[in-house]
Amino acid sequence: MTDSTDEDAPDCRSCGDPVGPSSEQRVVTTVEDAATVYRHFCSDDCREQWESSNSA
């Protein structure tokens, strides 16, 4: 993985904070309509919160 700067860091899909390189960072990858979609999260807690709100 390459280093990124704050300017090109993706936003967390749950809380909206920039996701910087850290051991807490999580990425969920899916294929939708033949395109790869990456959803970035700043922590497991944010990922779990996003998953629980989208499982209904």
N, C-alpha and C positions, 0 to 999 in steps of 0.2 A: 504494500500500500504506500502511496506517495504522501508526503507531507502536504497539508493544505494550510491556507491562511484563513484568518477570520472572514475575509471578504468572500471567499468561495465555499465556506463551510455551509452544508445544508442545514435547514431548520428542523428541529425535532417535530415529528408529526403529532405529538401529544401536547407538549407545552409551548412549542414555538421558539424555544431558545436555540441558538446556534449549536450544532453538534461538532465539537472539536475532537481531535484525536485523543482518545483515552481508553483505558481498559473497560470503562463503563459503557462505551458506545455500542449500539446494536443496530443491525441493518436487517430488514425483512425484505427478501427478494421474491417477487411473483411474476408470472407471465399473464398479461391481460391483452386480449386482442392482438396476439402475436408480437407483443412488445414487452420488454423486460422493464419492470417497475421496481424501483428501490425506495423503501421507506426507512428513513433514518430516525433513530431515537437516541436520546442522550443517556438513557439508563434502562435497566430491566423494568424498573417501576413504571416509567413512561410507556414502554412497549406493552406491558401487561395492562395498563389503564386503557391504551388505544385498542388492544385486542378485545377487552371486555366490553367496550362501548360499541364495537363493530360486530360483535357476535350475535346480536339480537336479530 
